[in-house]
């Protein structure tokens, strides 16, 4: 079995448009949530989201190509470009053993709604010829592969809110079992769109709080729903031997992965937390943890009433009461909002931040404890804890559960 390491990272997020600014935002507890500016919310019950600020696709994409790409693809391409440059892997890997595992929970939602409007108002002949290749959810992975000459396995996995973590986990297994030497892995999303916001609102998933400081408040008793976020996170995964042979810098090692399904309900987690607990336990146990392990958990922590109490139970079941209470936990969704298919990838990068710096990012906006959420959620201020093992959990609609484990190397 091959060891698998992270040798490059890229991110465009509501709290930073590259890795240094994202890390700075994590350390300082920056709030990326604000009033929605992308469309008029006068007739909407939901008024806030975590949008990207000042994103310029022309830093990464030729002007003529931008109009052929949905925003989610633009985000993915940007994050992948950062990660590729960071890794220095270009020209250092066999193109036939270089893969791409990049997914999206929804794909080109903005393109879909825009072209549907064109169809209704102007007729079928006016629908863009770029409609389908802009919208389909695999196209970010396809474009990244084309741009970077990755001719190995190219998959676009969608497991809703667990997408980013699932893509990284499956890429880890592909390298571990010898199907690739390196993989560009992660997720992207751009769904702050009137139709998506209306849909999530009407299925009672989003908070109606209009105060950005009290909107995404994971594990707080006042929590009332998640806040939508946009962006992308991309990691370069590589076999340890391949990375060492080329003298690559190594950020962390991926040491475990768990993937399960509740098989219970399309939106609600199973109250016994059994599926989530098994995913966490599988990733944790595969890492061969020591008794004195210092654990950081980047929780799914969506700020919904059901998720946060169920996830708390899952952590206790997976690690045991004593280890669960000793672990440092935080939800960076308190800062970035819920980036849907991109969330797990961005949160894996947050785990690398914790391992590299020894600093656990905070859960901001936390004010009122909940007796059903009684672990250490690192409220409001980052702390120095020097974790040796990090777990990143993701729990998606449809009952999809995924967890990856990362170790300082």
PyMOL commands that set and color helices and strands:
alter all, ss='L'
color gray80, all
select helices_A, chain A and resi 19-28+57-59+63-66+71-87+95-97+109-122+124-126+131-135+139-148+160-176+194-202+212-214+240-245+274-286+305-319+321-326+333-336+340-357
alter helices_A, ss='H'
color red, helices_A
select strands_A, chain A and resi 4-12+34-35+48-49+98-103+154-155+182-189+231-239+252-261+295-298+328-330+359-360+383-384+389-396+400-407
alter strands_A, ss='S'
color yellow, strands_A
deselect
rebuild
show_as cartoon
